Amino acid sequence: MGSLFKNRFHFAGGDDDNTPPKRSGTPCPKRVFPIEDTTPPKRSGTPCPKRKFPIDDGSFKEMFDNAKAAFDRGDYAVSYPAFKELSYAGYAKAYGYLGLAYELGEGVARDIQEAETWYRKSIEAQDHIGVYRLGMLYTNRGQEELAYGIYKQAIDEGFATPDDYFHVATMLETGNGATRDLQQAVNYYKIAMRSVDPFRANDAREALGRLGALYAKEDFDMVLPVELANADTDRLYSLGRNKMDAFDDPDIPYAFACLKNAADRGHALAACMLSRIYGDEKYPICDKWLAKTYAESAAEGMVGFVEQNPTYADEAGYAYQSGYGCVLDQDKAFRCFQIGVQVMDKNCEWRLGMIFQKDGRDEDAFELFSLAAEHGQGMAMYEVAQCFEKGIGTGRDINKAIHWYELCSRSNYAAKSEAKERLRELT
């Protein structure tokens, strides 16, 4: 055994010397291949996710859905740990929400740098929440070029929303954050009109009108079908008005064709609406002289029209009161609102009440506000509450004021925000 050992491994001490050899000064050469280090590396900042693409494991999806539900109800002590665990496991849908937790300090100390890191990971996984949040962060810091890069990346990689196209179009139109390019801005605004947010879609539509690209002049050469061309003028007015006022998808050329047919056959309210189209510079048929002509025609005929058709009293009265599509005339506005009150038009009751309030006729104003409020007019509910709170036109009664503020706050009228503020003060 000893000889075998010595034949395989020669020691410098001699054949029969079992003492360890002395080092000869020259070290042995190092191994060419390093020994594998099995100790885990220390983490420096945010770790890379284990997987690049979302995990399809059903348990992870369930965990994410529960975390999102907790986040939506404000239970951040539950949502943050779950989003963190999912993100570290590589579940890409959680990246953006973990970034949001860090950005807003929800369930964890606020850390913008960490938020940006997770937003970038979200973008790399083509999850849109990272695009939206990081784009907004850059915009709010005045870093428009960086924001443009984020939105444009989403467009180039094919996972952008219409809202991203809107942001890029705005930058291309203004030259803020990107080189000005009006043609490309127009192209992107047209895509932005598909936004599920009706306000965003309308903003894109307004931008196209501003750039003279919403419609071509020939679009207004539409010829109505025979059955419509000979239809009743009230029907044509309603069709035109509905197409013009459709917030999410208006069709101005179609509205124009209907309204012009009705106006040229003597429909006063159609003339008023047509005046508004001719007076709007975003349309290629804008003509101030024709706008004035149709406004004068409307002013001459609307009171008589309303006397025959009281349901149009509020529309006509507002046109006289504002001068929008009609010659300004407060006396005729007053008359239209009076007609509307006679048929219990809640908007006319409120508007006439506002006129009385302005003239110092507080008791008459309160009476009309009360009628309109009982008929469901939210702006009138707020005015009734104000009257009870301050004792204007009626006795002061805080409980009744609170009652009407509460009703107003649950309505869809613009005054609901003010009503909620008053409730916070009074309760």
The 8 nearest C-alpha neighbors of each residue, nearest first, counted from 0:
[[1, 3, 2, 4, 5, 6, 7, 8],
 [2, 0, 4, 3, 5, 6, 15, 14],
 [3, 1, 5, 4, 0, 6, 7, 14],
 [2, 4, 0, 6, 1, 5, 7, 8],
 [3, 5, 1, 2, 7, 6, 0, 8],
 [6, 4, 2, 8, 7, 3, 9, 1],
 [7, 5, 3, 4, 8, 2, 9, 1],
 [6, 8, 4, 5, 3, 9, 2, 10],
 [7, 9, 5, 6, 4, 10, 3, 2],
 [8, 10, 5, 6, 7, 11, 14, 13],
 [11, 9, 12, 20, 13, 8, 5, 19],
 [10, 12, 20, 13, 9, 21, 19, 14],
 [11, 13, 20, 16, 10, 18, 14, 19],
 [14, 12, 16, 11, 15, 10, 17, 9],
 [13, 15, 16, 12, 5, 10, 9, 17],
 [16, 14, 13, 17, 12, 5, 18, 1],
 [15, 17, 13, 12, 18, 14, 19, 10],
 [16, 18, 15, 19, 12, 14, 13, 10],
 [19, 17, 16, 20, 12, 10, 21, 15],
 [20, 18, 17, 21, 12, 10, 16, 11],
 [21, 19, 12, 11, 10, 18, 22, 17],
 [20, 22, 23, 19, 11, 12, 24, 18],
 [23, 21, 24, 20, 25, 26, 11, 19],
 [22, 24, 25, 21, 26, 20, 11, 27],
 [25, 23, 22, 26, 21, 27, 20, 28],
 [24, 26, 23, 27, 22, 28, 21, 29],
 [27, 25, 24, 28, 23, 22, 29, 21],
 [26, 28, 29, 25, 30, 24, 22, 23],
 [27, 29, 26, 30, 31, 25, 32, 24],
 [30, 28, 31, 27, 26, 32, 33, 34],
 [31, 29, 32, 28, 33, 34, 27, 26],
 [30, 32, 29, 33, 28, 34, 27, 35],
 [33, 31, 30, 34, 29, 35, 28, 36],
 [34, 32, 35, 31, 30, 36, 29, 37],
 [33, 35, 36, 32, 30, 37, 31, 29],
 [36, 34, 37, 33, 32, 38, 39, 30],
 [37, 35, 38, 34, 39, 33, 40, 32],
 [36, 38, 35, 39, 40, 34, 33, 41],
 [37, 39, 36, 40, 35, 41, 34, 42],
 [40, 38, 37, 41, 36, 42, 35, 43],
 [41, 39, 42, 38, 37, 43, 36, 46],
 [40, 42, 43, 39, 38, 44, 46, 45],
 [43, 41, 44, 40, 46, 45, 39, 47],
 [42, 44, 41, 45, 46, 40, 47, 113],
 [45, 43, 42, 46, 113, 47, 41, 116],
 [44, 46, 43, 47, 42, 113, 116, 117],
 [47, 45, 48, 44, 42, 43, 87, 49],
 [46, 48, 49, 45, 87, 50, 89, 120],
 [49, 47, 89, 87, 50, 46, 88, 86],
 [50, 48, 89, 88, 47, 51, 87, 46],
 [51, 49, 89, 48, 52, 53, 88, 90],
 [50, 52, 89, 48, 124, 49, 53, 91],
 [51, 53, 50, 124, 91, 54, 89, 90],
 [54, 52, 91, 90, 55, 89, 92, 51],
 [53, 55, 90, 56, 52, 89, 91, 59],
 [56, 54, 57, 53, 60, 59, 90, 58],
 [55, 57, 59, 58, 54, 60, 61, 53],
 [56, 58, 60, 59, 55, 61, 62, 54],
 [57, 59, 61, 60, 56, 62, 63, 55],
 [60, 58, 62, 57, 61, 56, 63, 85],
 [61, 59, 63, 57, 62, 58, 64, 56],
 [60, 62, 58, 64, 63, 59, 65, 57],
 [61, 63, 59, 65, 60, 64, 58, 66],
 [62, 64, 60, 66, 61, 65, 59, 67],
 [65, 63, 61, 67, 66, 62, 60, 68],
 [66, 64, 68, 62, 63, 67, 61, 69],
 [67, 65, 78, 63, 69, 68, 64, 81],
 [66, 68, 70, 64, 69, 65, 63, 71],
 [67, 69, 65, 71, 70, 66, 64, 72],
 [68, 70, 74, 66, 72, 67, 78, 71],
 [69, 71, 67, 73, 78, 68, 72, 74],
 [72, 70, 68, 73, 69, 67, 74, 66],
 [71, 73, 69, 70, 74, 68, 75, 67],
 [72, 74, 70, 71, 75, 69, 105, 78],
 [75, 73, 69, 70, 76, 72, 77, 78],
 [74, 76, 106, 78, 77, 79, 73, 70],
 [77, 75, 106, 74, 78, 79, 80, 105],
 [76, 78, 75, 74, 79, 80, 69, 81],
 [77, 79, 66, 75, 81, 70, 69, 80],
 [78, 80, 82, 81, 106, 75, 77, 76],
 [81, 79, 83, 82, 78, 84, 77, 76],
 [80, 82, 84, 78, 83, 79, 66, 85],
 [83, 81, 85, 79, 93, 97, 84, 80],
 [84, 82, 80, 86, 81, 85, 79, 87],
 [83, 85, 81, 87, 86, 82, 80, 88],
 [86, 84, 88, 82, 90, 83, 87, 81],
 [85, 87, 89, 83, 88, 90, 94, 93],
 [86, 88, 84, 89, 48, 85, 83, 49],
 [89, 87, 85, 86, 90, 49, 84, 48],
 [88, 90, 48, 50, 86, 49, 87, 91],
 [91, 89, 53, 86, 85, 54, 92, 88],
 [92, 90, 53, 93, 94, 89, 124, 121],
 [93, 91, 94, 90, 126, 95, 53, 121],
 [92, 94, 96, 91, 82, 86, 95, 90],
 [95, 93, 121, 97, 91, 117, 86, 96],
 [94, 96, 98, 129, 118, 121, 97, 128],
 [97, 95, 99, 98, 93, 94, 100, 82],
 [96, 98, 100, 94, 99, 95, 82, 93],
 [99, 97, 114, 117, 95, 101, 96, 100],
 [98, 100, 96, 102, 97, 101, 103, 95],
 [99, 101, 105, 97, 98, 103, 104, 102],
 [102, 100, 114, 109, 104, 110, 98, 99],
 [103, 101, 99, 111, 114, 100, 104, 109],
 [104, 102, 100, 105, 101, 109, 99, 110],
 [105, 103, 109, 108, 101, 107, 100, 102],
 [104, 106, 100, 103, 107, 75, 101, 79],
 [105, 107, 75, 76, 79, 104, 100, 108],
 [108, 106, 104, 105, 109, 101, 100, 79],
 [109, 107, 104, 110, 101, 106, 105, 103],
 [108, 110, 104, 101, 102, 103, 107, 111],
 [109, 111, 101, 113, 112, 102, 114, 108],
 [112, 110, 114, 102, 113, 115, 101, 109],
 [113, 111, 115, 114, 110, 116, 102, 101],
 [112, 114, 116, 110, 111, 115, 117, 101],
 [115, 113, 98, 111, 101, 102, 117, 112],
 [114, 116, 118, 112, 113, 117, 111, 119],
 [117, 115, 113, 119, 114, 118, 112, 120],
 [116, 118, 98, 120, 119, 114, 94, 115],
 [117, 119, 129, 121, 115, 95, 120, 116],
 [120, 118, 122, 121, 116, 117, 115, 123],
 [121, 119, 117, 123, 122, 118, 124, 116],
 [120, 122, 118, 129, 124, 94, 126, 119],
 [121, 123, 125, 119, 124, 129, 120, 126],
 [124, 122, 120, 125, 121, 119, 126, 51],
 [123, 125, 121, 122, 126, 52, 91, 120],
 [126, 124, 122, 123, 127, 121, 158, 153],
 [127, 125, 121, 124, 122, 128, 129, 92],
 [126, 128, 130, 129, 125, 131, 122, 121],
 [127, 129, 131, 130, 95, 126, 132, 121],
 [128, 130, 118, 121, 95, 122, 132, 127],
 [131, 129, 127, 128, 133, 134, 132, 122],
 [130, 132, 134, 128, 129, 133, 135, 127],
 [133, 131, 135, 129, 134, 130, 136, 128],
 [134, 132, 136, 135, 130, 131, 129, 137],
 [133, 135, 146, 131, 137, 132, 136, 130],
 [134, 136, 138, 132, 133, 137, 139, 131],
 [137, 135, 133, 139, 134, 138, 132, 140],
 [136, 138, 142, 140, 146, 134, 135, 139],
 [139, 137, 135, 141, 143, 140, 142, 136],
 [138, 140, 136, 141, 137, 135, 142, 143],
 [141, 139, 137, 138, 142, 136, 143, 135],
 [140, 142, 138, 139, 143, 137, 144, 136],
 [143, 141, 137, 138, 140, 145, 144, 146],
 [144, 142, 176, 146, 138, 145, 141, 147],
 [143, 145, 176, 147, 146, 142, 148, 177],
 [144, 146, 148, 147, 143, 142, 137, 149],
 [145, 147, 134, 143, 149, 137, 148, 144],
 [148, 146, 144, 150, 145, 149, 151, 143],
 [149, 147, 145, 151, 146, 150, 152, 144],
 [148, 150, 146, 152, 147, 151, 134, 130],
 [149, 151, 153, 147, 152, 163, 148, 146],
 [150, 152, 154, 148, 153, 149, 147, 155],
 [153, 151, 155, 149, 154, 150, 148, 156],
 [152, 154, 159, 156, 150, 151, 158, 155],
 [155, 153, 159, 151, 157, 152, 156, 158],
 [154, 156, 152, 157, 153, 151, 158, 159],
 [157, 155, 153, 154, 158, 152, 159, 125],
 [156, 158, 154, 155, 159, 153, 152, 125],
 [157, 159, 153, 156, 154, 125, 160, 127],
 [160, 158, 153, 154, 163, 157, 161, 164],
 [159, 161, 162, 163, 158, 164, 194, 127],
 [162, 160, 191, 164, 194, 163, 190, 193],
 [161, 163, 165, 160, 164, 191, 194, 166],
 [164, 162, 166, 165, 160, 161, 150, 159],
 [163, 165, 161, 167, 187, 162, 166, 191],
 [164, 166, 162, 168, 191, 163, 167, 188],
 [167, 165, 163, 169, 168, 164, 162, 170],
 [166, 168, 170, 164, 169, 165, 171, 147],
 [169, 167, 184, 171, 165, 187, 170, 166],
 [168, 170, 172, 166, 167, 171, 165, 173],
 [171, 169, 175, 167, 173, 174, 172, 168],
 [172, 170, 179, 168, 180, 174, 184, 169],
 [173, 171, 169, 181, 170, 184, 174, 179],
 [174, 172, 170, 175, 171, 169, 179, 177],
 [175, 173, 179, 171, 177, 178, 170, 172],
 [174, 176, 170, 173, 177, 143, 171, 178],
 [177, 175, 144, 143, 170, 174, 147, 178],
 [178, 176, 174, 175, 171, 170, 179, 144],
 [177, 179, 174, 171, 180, 176, 175, 170],
 [180, 178, 174, 171, 172, 177, 173, 181],
 [181, 179, 171, 183, 182, 184, 172, 178],
 [182, 180, 184, 172, 183, 185, 179, 171],
 [183, 181, 185, 184, 180, 186, 172, 187],
 [182, 184, 186, 185, 181, 180, 187, 171],
 [185, 183, 168, 181, 187, 182, 171, 186],
 [184, 186, 188, 182, 183, 187, 181, 189],
 [187, 185, 183, 189, 184, 188, 182, 190],
 [186, 188, 190, 184, 164, 189, 168, 185],
 [189, 187, 191, 185, 203, 190, 186, 165],
 [190, 188, 187, 192, 186, 191, 185, 203],
 [189, 191, 187, 188, 192, 193, 161, 164],
 [192, 190, 161, 188, 165, 193, 189, 194],
 [191, 193, 200, 190, 189, 194, 203, 204],
 [194, 192, 191, 190, 161, 200, 195, 189],
 [195, 193, 161, 196, 200, 192, 191, 162],
 [194, 196, 197, 193, 200, 199, 161, 192],
 [195, 197, 194, 199, 198, 200, 193, 162],
 [198, 196, 200, 247, 199, 201, 195, 194],
 [197, 199, 201, 200, 196, 202, 247, 246],
 [198, 200, 202, 196, 201, 197, 203, 194],
 [201, 199, 192, 197, 203, 194, 198, 202],
 [200, 202, 204, 198, 203, 199, 197, 205],
 [203, 201, 199, 205, 204, 200, 198, 206],
 [204, 202, 206, 200, 188, 201, 205, 192],
 [203, 205, 201, 207, 202, 206, 200, 192],
 [206, 204, 208, 202, 203, 207, 209, 201],
 [207, 205, 209, 203, 208, 204, 202, 210],
 [208, 206, 213, 212, 210, 204, 209, 205],
 [207, 209, 281, 213, 211, 205, 206, 210],
 [208, 210, 206, 281, 207, 211, 205, 212],
 [211, 209, 207, 208, 212, 206, 281, 213],
 [210, 212, 208, 209, 281, 213, 207, 282],
 [211, 213, 207, 210, 214, 208, 185, 215],
 [214, 212, 207, 208, 211, 204, 215, 282],
 [213, 215, 212, 218, 216, 282, 283, 211],
 [214, 216, 218, 217, 283, 212, 213, 219],
 [215, 217, 283, 218, 219, 284, 214, 220],
 [216, 218, 219, 220, 215, 221, 214, 283],
 [219, 217, 216, 215, 220, 252, 221, 214],
 [220, 218, 252, 217, 221, 216, 255, 256],
 [221, 219, 217, 218, 222, 216, 252, 256],
 [222, 220, 219, 218, 223, 256, 252, 253],
 [223, 221, 220, 224, 256, 228, 219, 225],
 [222, 224, 228, 227, 225, 221, 256, 257],
 [223, 225, 227, 226, 228, 222, 229, 221],
 [226, 224, 228, 227, 229, 223, 230, 222],
 [225, 227, 224, 228, 229, 230, 223, 231],
 [228, 226, 230, 229, 225, 224, 223, 235],
 [227, 229, 225, 223, 230, 226, 224, 260],
 [230, 228, 227, 226, 225, 231, 232, 224],
 [231, 229, 227, 228, 226, 232, 235, 234],
 [230, 232, 234, 233, 235, 229, 261, 227],
 [233, 231, 261, 235, 234, 236, 230, 266],
 [234, 232, 236, 235, 231, 237, 261, 266],
 [233, 235, 237, 231, 232, 236, 238, 230],
 [234, 236, 232, 238, 257, 233, 237, 239],
 [235, 237, 233, 239, 234, 238, 269, 258],
 [238, 236, 240, 234, 239, 235, 241, 233],
 [239, 237, 235, 241, 236, 240, 234, 242],
 [238, 240, 254, 236, 257, 242, 237, 258],
 [239, 241, 243, 237, 242, 238, 236, 244],
 [240, 242, 244, 238, 243, 239, 245, 237],
 [243, 241, 249, 239, 250, 245, 254, 240],
 [242, 244, 240, 249, 241, 251, 254, 245],
 [243, 245, 241, 242, 246, 240, 249, 239],
 [246, 244, 249, 242, 248, 247, 243, 241],
 [247, 245, 244, 248, 249, 201, 197, 198],
 [246, 248, 197, 245, 249, 201, 200, 198],
 [249, 247, 245, 246, 250, 242, 201, 200],
 [250, 248, 245, 242, 243, 251, 246, 244],
 [251, 249, 242, 253, 252, 243, 254, 248],
 [250, 252, 254, 253, 243, 255, 249, 242],
 [253, 251, 219, 255, 254, 250, 218, 256],
 [252, 254, 256, 255, 251, 250, 257, 239],
 [255, 253, 239, 251, 257, 242, 252, 256],
 [254, 256, 252, 258, 253, 257, 251, 259],
 [255, 257, 253, 259, 254, 258, 260, 252],
 [258, 256, 239, 235, 254, 260, 255, 259],
 [257, 259, 261, 269, 255, 260, 239, 236],
 [260, 258, 262, 256, 261, 257, 255, 263],
 [259, 261, 257, 258, 263, 262, 256, 264],
 [262, 260, 232, 258, 264, 259, 266, 263],
 [263, 261, 270, 266, 269, 259, 265, 264],
 [262, 264, 260, 265, 261, 259, 266, 270],
 [263, 265, 261, 262, 266, 260, 232, 259],
 [264, 266, 262, 263, 267, 261, 270, 232],
 [267, 265, 262, 269, 261, 268, 264, 270],
 [268, 266, 297, 270, 301, 300, 269, 265],
 [269, 267, 271, 270, 266, 297, 272, 301],
 [268, 270, 262, 272, 258, 271, 266, 267],
 [271, 269, 262, 273, 267, 293, 268, 297],
 [270, 272, 324, 268, 274, 297, 269, 273],
 [273, 271, 269, 275, 274, 270, 324, 268],
 [272, 274, 270, 276, 275, 271, 269, 258],
 [273, 275, 290, 324, 271, 277, 293, 272],
 [274, 276, 324, 278, 272, 273, 277, 279],
 [277, 275, 273, 279, 278, 274, 272, 285],
 [276, 278, 285, 290, 274, 286, 275, 279],
 [277, 279, 275, 290, 276, 287, 285, 274],
 [280, 278, 276, 281, 277, 285, 282, 275],
 [279, 281, 282, 285, 278, 283, 277, 209],
 [282, 280, 208, 209, 279, 211, 283, 285],
 [281, 283, 280, 284, 285, 279, 208, 214],
 [284, 282, 216, 285, 215, 281, 211, 214],
 [283, 285, 282, 286, 216, 277, 219, 280],
 [286, 284, 277, 280, 283, 282, 278, 279],
 [287, 285, 277, 289, 288, 278, 284, 290],
 [288, 286, 290, 278, 289, 291, 277, 285],
 [287, 289, 291, 290, 286, 292, 277, 278],
 [290, 288, 292, 291, 286, 287, 293, 277],
 [289, 291, 274, 287, 277, 278, 288, 293],
 [292, 290, 294, 288, 289, 293, 287, 295],
 [293, 291, 289, 295, 294, 290, 288, 296],
 [292, 294, 296, 274, 270, 295, 290, 291],
 [295, 293, 325, 291, 297, 324, 296, 292],
 [296, 294, 298, 292, 297, 293, 326, 291],
 [295, 297, 293, 299, 294, 298, 292, 300],
 [296, 298, 267, 294, 271, 270, 295, 300],
 [299, 297, 295, 325, 296, 326, 300, 301],
 [298, 300, 296, 297, 301, 295, 302, 267],
 [299, 301, 297, 267, 298, 303, 302, 304],
 [300, 302, 304, 267, 303, 297, 298, 305],
 [303, 301, 305, 304, 300, 306, 335, 331],
 [304, 302, 306, 301, 305, 300, 307, 299],
 [303, 305, 301, 307, 302, 306, 308, 300],
 [306, 304, 308, 309, 302, 307, 303, 312],
 [305, 307, 303, 304, 308, 309, 302, 338],
 [306, 308, 305, 304, 309, 303, 302, 310],
 [307, 309, 305, 310, 306, 304, 311, 312],
 [310, 308, 305, 312, 311, 306, 339, 307],
 [309, 311, 308, 312, 339, 305, 313, 344],
 [310, 312, 309, 314, 313, 305, 308, 315],
 [313, 311, 335, 339, 309, 315, 310, 305],
 [312, 314, 316, 315, 347, 311, 317, 336],
 [315, 313, 317, 311, 316, 312, 318, 268],
 [314, 316, 318, 312, 317, 313, 311, 319],
 [317, 315, 332, 335, 313, 319, 318, 314],
 [316, 318, 320, 314, 319, 315, 321, 313],
 [319, 317, 315, 323, 321, 316, 320, 322],
 [320, 318, 332, 327, 328, 316, 322, 317],
 [319, 321, 317, 332, 329, 318, 322, 316],
 [322, 320, 323, 318, 319, 317, 327, 325],
 [321, 323, 327, 325, 326, 319, 318, 320],
 [324, 322, 321, 318, 325, 275, 319, 326],
 [325, 323, 271, 275, 274, 294, 322, 272],
 [324, 326, 294, 322, 323, 298, 271, 318],
 [325, 327, 322, 298, 294, 295, 328, 319],
 [328, 326, 322, 319, 320, 325, 321, 329],
 [327, 329, 319, 331, 330, 320, 326, 332],
 [330, 328, 332, 320, 331, 333, 319, 327],
 [331, 329, 333, 332, 328, 334, 319, 320],
 [330, 332, 334, 333, 329, 328, 335, 319],
 [331, 333, 316, 329, 319, 335, 320, 330],
 [334, 332, 330, 336, 331, 335, 329, 337],
 [333, 335, 331, 337, 332, 336, 330, 338],
 [336, 334, 316, 312, 338, 332, 337, 333],
 [335, 337, 347, 339, 333, 338, 334, 316],
 [338, 336, 334, 340, 339, 335, 333, 341],
 [339, 337, 335, 341, 336, 340, 309, 334],
 [338, 340, 336, 344, 312, 341, 337, 342],
 [341, 339, 343, 337, 342, 348, 344, 338],
 [342, 340, 338, 339, 343, 337, 344, 309],
 [341, 343, 340, 339, 344, 338, 309, 310],
 [344, 342, 340, 341, 345, 339, 348, 347],
 [343, 345, 339, 347, 340, 346, 342, 348],
 [346, 344, 371, 348, 347, 343, 374, 376],
 [347, 345, 349, 348, 344, 350, 313, 376],
 [346, 348, 336, 350, 344, 349, 339, 345],
 [349, 347, 345, 351, 346, 340, 367, 371],
 [348, 350, 352, 346, 347, 368, 351, 379],
 [351, 349, 347, 353, 352, 348, 346, 354],
 [352, 350, 354, 353, 348, 349, 347, 336],
 [351, 353, 364, 349, 355, 367, 350, 354],
 [352, 354, 356, 350, 351, 355, 357, 349],
 [353, 355, 351, 357, 352, 356, 358, 350],
 [356, 354, 360, 358, 352, 364, 357, 353],
 [357, 355, 353, 359, 364, 358, 361, 354],
 [356, 358, 354, 355, 359, 353, 360, 361],
 [357, 359, 355, 356, 360, 354, 361, 353],
 [360, 358, 356, 361, 357, 355, 364, 362],
 [361, 359, 355, 356, 363, 358, 362, 364],
 [360, 362, 392, 364, 356, 359, 363, 365],
 [361, 363, 392, 365, 364, 360, 366, 393],
 [364, 362, 366, 365, 361, 360, 367, 355],
 [363, 365, 352, 361, 355, 367, 356, 362],
 [366, 364, 368, 362, 367, 363, 392, 369],
 [365, 367, 363, 369, 364, 368, 362, 370],
 [368, 366, 370, 352, 364, 369, 348, 365],
 [367, 369, 365, 379, 371, 370, 349, 366],
 [370, 368, 372, 366, 367, 371, 365, 373],
 [371, 369, 367, 373, 368, 372, 374, 366],
 [370, 372, 345, 374, 368, 376, 348, 373],
 [373, 371, 380, 376, 379, 369, 375, 374],
 [372, 374, 370, 375, 371, 369, 376, 380],
 [373, 375, 371, 372, 345, 376, 370, 343],
 [376, 374, 372, 373, 377, 371, 345, 380],
 [377, 375, 372, 371, 379, 378, 374, 345],
 [378, 376, 380, 379, 407, 412, 410, 375],
 [379, 377, 381, 380, 376, 414, 412, 382],
 [378, 380, 382, 368, 372, 381, 377, 376],
 [381, 379, 372, 377, 383, 378, 382, 407],
 [380, 382, 384, 378, 379, 383, 407, 404],
 [383, 381, 379, 385, 384, 380, 386, 368],
 [384, 382, 386, 380, 385, 381, 368, 379],
 [385, 383, 400, 381, 403, 387, 382, 386],
 [386, 384, 382, 388, 383, 387, 389, 381],
 [385, 387, 391, 383, 390, 389, 384, 388],
 [388, 386, 395, 400, 396, 390, 384, 385],
 [387, 389, 385, 400, 397, 386, 395, 390],
 [390, 388, 386, 391, 387, 395, 385, 396],
 [389, 391, 395, 394, 387, 386, 393, 388],
 [392, 390, 386, 393, 389, 361, 387, 394],
 [391, 393, 362, 361, 365, 390, 386, 394],
 [394, 392, 391, 390, 395, 387, 386, 362],
 [395, 393, 390, 396, 387, 392, 391, 386],
 [394, 396, 390, 387, 388, 389, 393, 397],
 [397, 395, 387, 399, 398, 388, 400, 394],
 [396, 398, 400, 388, 399, 401, 387, 395],
 [399, 397, 401, 400, 396, 402, 387, 388],
 [398, 400, 402, 401, 397, 396, 403, 387],
 [399, 401, 384, 397, 387, 388, 403, 398],
 [400, 402, 404, 398, 399, 403, 405, 397],
 [403, 401, 399, 405, 400, 404, 398, 406],
 [404, 402, 406, 384, 405, 400, 401, 380],
 [405, 403, 418, 401, 407, 406, 402, 384],
 [404, 406, 408, 402, 403, 407, 401, 409],
 [407, 405, 403, 409, 404, 408, 402, 410],
 [406, 408, 404, 410, 377, 409, 415, 405],
 [409, 407, 415, 405, 418, 406, 410, 419],
 [410, 408, 407, 406, 405, 415, 411, 412],
 [409, 411, 407, 412, 408, 377, 415, 406],
 [412, 410, 413, 409, 415, 377, 408, 407],
 [413, 411, 377, 414, 410, 415, 378, 407],
 [412, 414, 415, 411, 416, 378, 377, 417],
 [415, 413, 417, 416, 412, 378, 418, 381],
 [414, 416, 408, 418, 407, 417, 413, 412],
 [417, 415, 419, 418, 414, 420, 408, 413],
 [416, 418, 420, 414, 419, 415, 421, 408],
 [419, 417, 415, 404, 421, 416, 408, 420],
 [418, 420, 422, 416, 417, 421, 408, 415],
 [419, 421, 417, 423, 418, 422, 416, 424],
 [420, 422, 424, 418, 423, 419, 425, 417],
 [423, 421, 419, 425, 424, 420, 426, 418],
 [424, 422, 420, 421, 426, 425, 419, 418],
 [423, 425, 421, 422, 426, 420, 419, 418],
 [424, 426, 422, 423, 421, 401, 397, 420],
 [425, 423, 422, 424, 401, 421, 398, 397]]
